[in-house]
Amino acid sequence: MKTFNLVIVFLILFSTSFLLAQKSTTEINGISNTASTNKYTLNKNNSVFIIKGTSSLHDWEMVSKTFDGTISIANSGTASLEIQDISITIGVTTLDSDNRTMNKKTYDALKNDQHPNIYYKFNKVKSMKSIGNNKFEVVLNGTLNIAGTSKSIDILITLLAENNTISLKGEKPMKMSDFNVEPPTALLGTLKTGNDITIEFNLNYL
């Protein structure tokens, strides 16, 4: 009987130690069974997506302030914040340069008739570092689809999580030819855009 009681005590102590160890490991890894995932929707009134480039005459940019997107984050109020999903859809014709000819040339170059949207889909976080005041430097890997061509890209962003809102800021240099886009020309070929472009964005989610 005494031996049986000792076995019971041992099992209780072992189970307690195991559960405590699991809890400790979970906290170290920044994961919690009670962690909640929040989905945020893009605030169209306070977000901007810009494509910047050069030409033989002057620099240019096209701006979209009307597009859709969501972001899903777990532990958004903690240092162990975890990005689970990001998706963005930008209509090609929402891009505006304040020049009708430039707009049309760009829409044609982006094959708007066949591919009316630009898409971004999050794949994974490659690195994340807290820089204080609820800000993080994050390297994201995702798939960007332009003019029907998809490419895996890494991009450094600054993420701010506070007051139940999320903001992402960043920029990414790339080439039109990466997406099989031919740089547009105008004025009978006297105006030629460069192959190099930079995508900039300031995305705010509620």
CORSULBEL-V894865 format. One record per residue. RES is the residue in one small letter. PSI is psi as a letter, one per 20 degrees, with the letter a starting at -180 (none if undefined). OMEGA is omega as a letter, one per 20 degrees, with the letter a starting at -180 (* if undefined). Layout:
[[RES,PSI,OMEGA] [RES,PSI,OMEGA]]
This chain:
[[m,g,r] [k,g,r] [t,g,r] [f,g,r] [n,h,r] [l,h,r] [v,g,r] [i,g,r] [v,g,r] [f,g,a] [l,h,r] [i,g,a] [l,g,a] [f,g,a] [s,g,r] [t,g,r] [s,g,a] [f,g,r] [l,h,r] [l,h,r] [a,g,r] [q,g,a] [k,g,r] [s,g,r] [t,g,r] [t,g,a] [e,h,r] [i,g,a] [n,i,r] [g,k,a] [i,q,a] [s,q,r] [n,h,a] [t,j,a] [a,p,r] [s,q,r] [t,p,r] [n,p,r] [k,p,a] [y,q,a] [t,q,a] [l,p,r] [n,o,a] [k,h,a] [n,i,a] [n,k,r] [s,q,a] [v,q,r] [f,p,a] [i,p,r] [i,p,a] [k,q,r] [g,a,r] [t,r,r] [s,r,a] [s,i,r] [l,g,a] [h,r,r] [d,q,a] [w,r,r] [e,q,r] [m,p,a] [v,p,r] [s,p,r] [k,j,a] [t,n,r] [f,r,a] [d,q,r] [g,q,r] [t,q,r] [i,p,r] [s,p,a] [i,p,r] [a,q,r] [n,l,a] [s,i,a] [g,j,a] [t,r,r] [a,i,a] [s,k,r] [l,p,a] [e,o,r] [i,p,a] [q,h,a] [d,q,r] [i,p,r] [s,p,a] [i,p,r] [t,p,a] [i,o,r] [g,p,a] [v,g,a] [t,i,r] [t,i,r] [l,p,a] [d,p,r] [s,j,a] [d,j,r] [n,o,a] [r,h,a] [t,g,r] [m,g,r] [n,g,a] [k,g,r] [k,g,a] [t,g,r] [y,g,r] [d,g,a] [a,h,r] [l,j,r] [k,l,a] [n,h,a] [d,h,a] [q,h,a] [h,n,a] [p,i,a] [n,q,r] [i,p,a] [y,q,r] [y,p,r] [k,p,r] [f,p,r] [n,g,a] [k,r,r] [v,p,r] [k,h,r] [s,q,r] [m,p,a] [k,p,r] [s,p,r] [i,j,r] [g,q,r] [n,l,r] [n,k,r] [k,q,a] [f,q,r] [e,p,a] [v,p,r] [v,o,a] [l,q,r] [n,p,r] [g,r,r] [t,p,r] [l,p,r] [n,o,r] [i,p,r] [a,k,r] [g,i,r] [t,p,a] [s,q,r] [k,p,r] [s,p,a] [i,q,r] [d,p,a] [i,p,r] [l,p,r] [i,r,r] [t,p,a] [l,p,r] [l,p,r] [a,o,r] [e,q,r] [n,l,r] [n,k,r] [t,q,r] [i,p,r] [s,q,r] [l,p,r] [k,q,r] [g,r,r] [e,q,a] [k,o,r] [p,q,r] [m,a,a] [k,q,r] [m,h,a] [s,i,r] [d,h,a] [f,k,r] [n,k,r] [v,p,r] [e,p,a] [p,p,a] [p,q,r] [t,r,r] [a,r,r] [l,l,r] [l,k,r] [g,i,r] [t,h,r] [l,o,a] [k,p,r] [t,q,r] [g,r,a] [n,h,a] [d,p,r] [i,r,r] [t,p,r] [i,p,r] [e,q,r] [f,q,r] [n,o,a] [l,p,a] [n,p,a] [y,q,r] [l,none,*]]
